[in-house]
Amino acid sequence: YRRDDALVRMTELQVLAGDYDAAIKTLDTHHFNVWEGGGSIHGVFVDAHQLRGLQRLAAGEYNGALEDFQTATDYPDNLEVGRPSHDRRAGRNHYFLAQAYDKLGQQEKAQQYYKSAAAHKSRDDYSFYQALALKKLNDREKANEIFDKLVERGTQQLERNNEIDFFAKFGERGRQQQRLARAHYLIALGSLGKGDKVRARD
């Protein structure tokens, strides 16, 4: 594993396979050289810790989950990725932290992070966590507005992609499939937030 790009791919695969411990060991011990346009390794770092944190949360290991969620907010020097001025993942990070504090019975901390997650505005799929936080704060009206907007954006994207298969002739069908998948995903998130689990699953 002399090349960092190969190591990044291997770590991504470990996360996808659910081998979070192995991925995190690599992320903790290797110094990644990030070239211009890189930086995806930090997303892998966040995913590894948050997914392990969710696994621990489900298993009742609340302190371990909290530790993982806290670590996911870091920008370790060995990853060579600086903290952005606007971290689009911050709302999701704070929602998960709130969940862990909630389970630990630290309601004041939980409320603090729910409020922070609810205040973190986003136009992409991360807005789902803003809406979940708003539900926790009993602001269902604003939460439902966000869920409806996710469904609306997904539906609009589907309609645009179904009009003309323009890109297929240029060998970009793969990109079109990515756009379609994202459109369905947005509709699923909005439906899940509104409690329509059947539509979300579909």
VOPAGU-2260 file (C-alpha; in pm, 1 decimal, decimal comma):
REM VOPAGU-2260
SITE   aa  ch    i         X         Y         Z
SITE  TYR   A    0       0,0       0,0       0,0
SITE  ARG   A    1     264,3     250,3    -104,9
SITE  ARG   A    2      24,7     474,7    -295,3
SITE  ASP   A    3    -214,3     686,1     -89,8
SITE  ASP   A    4    -490,0     670,6    -352,2
SITE  ALA   A    5    -490,0     290,0    -330,0
SITE  LEU   A    6    -493,5     308,2      49,1
SITE  VAL   A    7    -786,6     552,0      40,3
SITE  ARG   A    8    -981,6     308,6    -179,1
SITE  MET   A    9    -901,7      18,5      50,5
SITE  THR   A   10   -1017,7     219,1     354,0
SITE  GLU   A   11   -1338,0     316,3     173,0
SITE  LEU   A   12   -1406,1     -50,6     102,0
SITE  GLN   A   13   -1346,3    -143,1     466,0
SITE  VAL   A   14   -1605,6     115,1     570,3
SITE  LEU   A   15   -1853,6     -11,3     309,0
SITE  ALA   A   16   -1796,9    -367,2     434,6
SITE  GLY   A   17   -1861,3    -260,1     793,9
SITE  ASP   A   18   -1504,1    -323,7     909,7
SITE  TYR   A   19   -1486,1      10,5    1089,0
SITE  ASP   A   20   -1210,8     -87,5    1332,2
SITE  ALA   A   21    -971,0    -178,5    1050,3
SITE  ALA   A   22   -1050,8     142,1     861,4
SITE  ILE   A   23   -1004,5     357,4    1170,3
SITE  LYS   A   24    -672,4     189,3    1250,8
SITE  THR   A   25    -542,4     289,8     905,9
SITE  LEU   A   26    -687,1     640,3     936,9
SITE  ASP   A   27    -519,4     684,1    1275,9
SITE  THR   A   28    -175,5     548,6    1187,4
SITE  HIS   A   29    -105,9     655,7     827,7
SITE  HIS   A   30     -10,5    1005,4     713,9
SITE  PHE   A   31    -203,5    1074,5     394,3
SITE  ASN   A   32     -54,4    1309,1     136,8
SITE  VAL   A   33    -350,6    1493,7      -8,5
SITE  TRP   A   34    -293,7    1654,8    -347,6
SITE  GLU   A   35    -495,4    1943,3    -490,8
SITE  GLY   A   36    -853,0    1833,9    -550,6
SITE  GLY   A   37    -821,7    1555,1    -295,5
SITE  GLY   A   38    -960,8    1554,7      54,8
SITE  SER   A   39   -1210,4    1270,1      22,9
SITE  ILE   A   40   -1015,3    1085,1     291,3
SITE  HIS   A   41   -1171,1    1306,5     558,2
SITE  GLY   A   42   -1517,0    1197,0     444,9
SITE  VAL   A   43   -1405,6     836,0     490,7
SITE  PHE   A   44   -1279,6     927,0     838,8
SITE  VAL   A   45   -1615,2    1083,2     929,5
SITE  ASP   A   46   -1815,4     791,3     790,0
SITE  ALA   A   47   -1602,9     532,0     972,0
SITE  HIS   A   48   -1649,5     697,9    1310,1
SITE  GLN   A   49   -2014,7     787,6    1264,9
SITE  LEU   A   50   -2112,7     442,0    1141,1
SITE  ARG   A   51   -1924,9     274,4    1424,4
SITE  GLY   A   52   -2086,0     524,9    1659,0
SITE  LEU   A   53   -2432,7     431,3    1532,8
SITE  GLN   A   54   -2344,2      63,8    1572,1
SITE  ARG   A   55   -2237,0     126,6    1930,9
SITE  LEU   A   56   -2546,6     337,1    1997,7
SITE  ALA   A   57   -2772,3      51,9    1883,2
SITE  ALA   A   58   -2578,7    -189,8    2105,2
SITE  GLY   A   59   -2624,4      31,8    2413,0
SITE  GLU   A   60   -2256,7     132,5    2421,5
SITE  TYR   A   61   -2341,2     498,1    2468,4
SITE  ASN   A   62   -2003,6     624,2    2589,8
SITE  GLY   A   63   -1827,1     457,0    2298,5
SITE  ALA   A   64   -2082,4     603,7    2057,5
SITE  LEU   A   65   -2028,6     951,2    2203,5
SITE  GLU   A   66   -1652,2     913,1    2164,5
SITE  ASP   A   67   -1690,4     818,5    1797,6
SITE  PHE   A   68   -1931,3    1103,4    1725,7
SITE  GLN   A   69   -1695,1    1351,3    1894,2
SITE  THR   A   70   -1397,7    1219,7    1697,5
SITE  ALA   A   71   -1593,7    1254,9    1372,0
SITE  THR   A   72   -1591,3    1633,8    1422,0
SITE  ASP   A   73   -1208,8    1643,6    1422,5
SITE  TYR   A   74    -972,6    1727,6    1137,3
SITE  PRO   A   75    -658,1    1526,5    1224,2
SITE  ASP   A   76    -324,5    1660,1    1098,3
SITE  ASN   A   77    -230,3    1325,7     941,4
SITE  LEU   A   78    -521,1    1354,6     694,0
SITE  GLU   A   79    -395,8    1693,0     565,2
SITE  VAL   A   80    -749,5    1828,8     528,9
SITE  GLY   A   81    -827,7    2163,9     689,1
SITE  ARG   A   82   -1155,4    2255,5     856,9
SITE  PRO   A   83   -1375,9    2442,6     605,5
SITE  SER   A   84   -1540,5    2774,3     687,1
SITE  HIS   A   85   -1877,3    2602,8     640,2
SITE  ASP   A   86   -1879,2    2235,1     734,8
SITE  ARG   A   87   -2181,9    2089,3     557,6
SITE  ARG   A   88   -2164,7    1778,5     777,1
SITE  ALA   A   89   -2187,0    1978,4    1101,8
SITE  GLY   A   90   -2565,1    1944,2    1135,4
SITE  ARG   A   91   -2548,1    1566,1    1105,2
SITE  ASN   A   92   -2252,8    1552,6    1345,9
SITE  HIS   A   93   -2441,7    1752,7    1607,4
SITE  TYR   A   94   -2758,3    1546,7    1564,7
SITE  PHE   A   95   -2566,8    1225,7    1636,6
SITE  LEU   A   96   -2394,9    1386,7    1937,2
SITE  ALA   A   97   -2737,2    1489,3    2067,0
SITE  GLN   A   98   -2858,7    1130,9    2028,7
SITE  ALA   A   99   -2566,8     997,9    2234,6
SITE  TYR   A  100   -2611,7    1257,2    2509,9
SITE  ASP   A  101   -2984,4    1179,7    2508,7
SITE  LYS   A  102   -2913,5     810,3    2573,2
SITE  LEU   A  103   -2664,9     900,9    2846,9
SITE  GLY   A  104   -2934,5    1103,3    3024,5
SITE  GLN   A  105   -2750,7    1432,8    2974,6
SITE  GLN   A  106   -3055,5    1623,8    2856,9
SITE  GLU   A  107   -2903,3    1971,3    2873,1
SITE  LYS   A  108   -2618,3    1868,0    2642,4
SITE  ALA   A  109   -2860,6    1683,1    2415,2
SITE  GLN   A  110   -3080,4    1991,4    2378,2
SITE  GLN   A  111   -2775,7    2205,6    2308,2
SITE  TYR   A  112   -2672,3    1983,5    2017,3
SITE  TYR   A  113   -3028,9    1939,4    1886,8
SITE  LYS   A  114   -3057,3    2319,1    1871,6
SITE  SER   A  115   -2722,7    2345,3    1694,2
SITE  ALA   A  116   -2825,6    2078,9    1440,5
SITE  ALA   A  117   -3161,5    2251,9    1386,4
SITE  ALA   A  118   -2988,4    2584,3    1319,1
SITE  HIS   A  119   -2749,2    2436,1    1061,1
SITE  LYS   A  120   -2912,6    2508,1     725,9
SITE  SER   A  121   -2829,6    2303,4     419,7
SITE  ARG   A  122   -2976,7    2260,8      71,5
SITE  ASP   A  123   -2862,8    1903,9      18,1
SITE  ASP   A  124   -2944,8    1571,6     184,0
SITE  TYR   A  125   -2784,1    1687,6     509,9
SITE  SER   A  126   -3094,2    1902,9     564,3
SITE  PHE   A  127   -3261,1    1574,0     665,9
SITE  TYR   A  128   -3075,2    1590,8     998,2
SITE  GLN   A  129   -3173,8    1952,8    1050,1
SITE  ALA   A  130   -3536,2    1841,2    1015,3
SITE  LEU   A  131   -3488,1    1546,8    1253,3
SITE  ALA   A  132   -3345,2    1785,7    1510,8
SITE  LEU   A  133   -3641,7    2020,2    1465,0
SITE  LYS   A  134   -3875,4    1725,2    1532,1
SITE  LYS   A  135   -3687,3    1654,2    1854,1
SITE  LEU   A  136   -3742,3    2018,1    1949,7
SITE  ASN   A  137   -4116,0    1976,8    1874,7
SITE  ASP   A  138   -4108,3    2209,4    1574,9
SITE  ARG   A  139   -4285,0    1966,8    1340,9
SITE  GLU   A  140   -4409,0    2236,3    1105,3
SITE  LYS   A  141   -4057,9    2349,1    1007,3
SITE  ALA   A  142   -3937,3    1987,7    1001,2
SITE  ASN   A  143   -4214,9    1887,2     759,9
SITE  GLU   A  144   -4134,5    2183,5     534,8
SITE  ILE   A  145   -3781,1    2047,4     496,6
SITE  PHE   A  146   -3902,0    1690,6     438,4
SITE  ASP   A  147   -4147,3    1816,9     174,4
SITE  LYS   A  148   -3869,1    2017,5       9,4
SITE  LEU   A  149   -3650,8    1704,8     -13,0
SITE  VAL   A  150   -3932,7    1517,8    -189,1
SITE  GLU   A  151   -3995,1    1815,7    -417,2
SITE  ARG   A  152   -3626,9    1846,5    -516,5
SITE  GLY   A  153   -3599,8    1473,5    -579,7
SITE  THR   A  154   -3915,3    1473,6    -791,7
SITE  GLN   A  155   -3792,7    1771,3    -995,5
SITE  GLN   A  156   -3462,3    1597,0   -1061,1
SITE  LEU   A  157   -3645,9    1284,2   -1177,6
SITE  GLU   A  158   -3860,9    1488,5   -1414,3
SITE  ARG   A  159   -3557,2    1665,1   -1563,0
SITE  ASN   A  160   -3374,2    1336,9   -1617,0
SITE  ASN   A  161   -3676,0    1171,2   -1774,8
SITE  GLU   A  162   -3730,3    1447,7   -2031,5
SITE  ILE   A  163   -3443,4    1365,2   -2268,9
SITE  ASP   A  164   -3168,3    1106,5   -2234,4
SITE  PHE   A  165   -2930,4    1365,3   -2376,4
SITE  PHE   A  166   -2608,7    1256,9   -2206,6
SITE  ALA   A  167   -2634,1     889,2   -2300,2
SITE  LYS   A  168   -2502,5     955,0   -2651,9
SITE  PHE   A  169   -2188,0    1109,2   -2503,9
SITE  GLY   A  170   -2109,5     806,5   -2291,3
SITE  GLU   A  171   -2226,5     972,2   -1969,1
SITE  ARG   A  172   -2508,1     733,4   -1883,6
SITE  GLY   A  173   -2322,4     650,7   -1560,7
SITE  ARG   A  174   -2351,3    1010,1   -1446,9
SITE  GLN   A  175   -2719,6    1011,3   -1533,8
SITE  GLN   A  176   -2768,2     699,4   -1323,5
SITE  GLN   A  177   -2595,2     877,0   -1035,2
SITE  ARG   A  178   -2832,3    1171,6   -1071,2
SITE  LEU   A  179   -3132,5     939,7   -1079,1
SITE  ALA   A  180   -3009,4     754,0    -771,6
SITE  ARG   A  181   -2966,3    1083,4    -586,6
SITE  ALA   A  182   -3315,6    1195,4    -687,5
SITE  HIS   A  183   -3468,9     875,5    -550,8
SITE  TYR   A  184   -3259,2     911,0    -235,2
SITE  LEU   A  185   -3389,1    1263,7    -168,5
SITE  ILE   A  186   -3748,8    1143,7    -210,1
SITE  ALA   A  187   -3675,8     853,0      25,3
SITE  LEU   A  188   -3534,7    1083,5     294,2
SITE  GLY   A  189   -3830,9    1319,4     276,7
SITE  SER   A  190   -4076,6    1030,1     286,3
SITE  LEU   A  191   -3898,4     870,6     581,1
SITE  GLY   A  192   -3907,8    1199,5     769,5
SITE  LYS   A  193   -4283,3    1224,9     713,3
SITE  GLY   A  194   -4330,6     869,5     843,6
SITE  ASP   A  195   -4405,4     706,0     505,6
SITE  LYS   A  196   -4169,5     408,9     547,9
SITE  VAL   A  197   -4321,5     211,1     259,1
SITE  ARG   A  198   -4253,5     487,0       4,5
SITE  ALA   A  199   -3910,7     549,3     156,9
SITE  ARG   A  200   -3819,0     181,9     120,8
SITE  ASP   A  201   -3946,0     172,7    -237,8
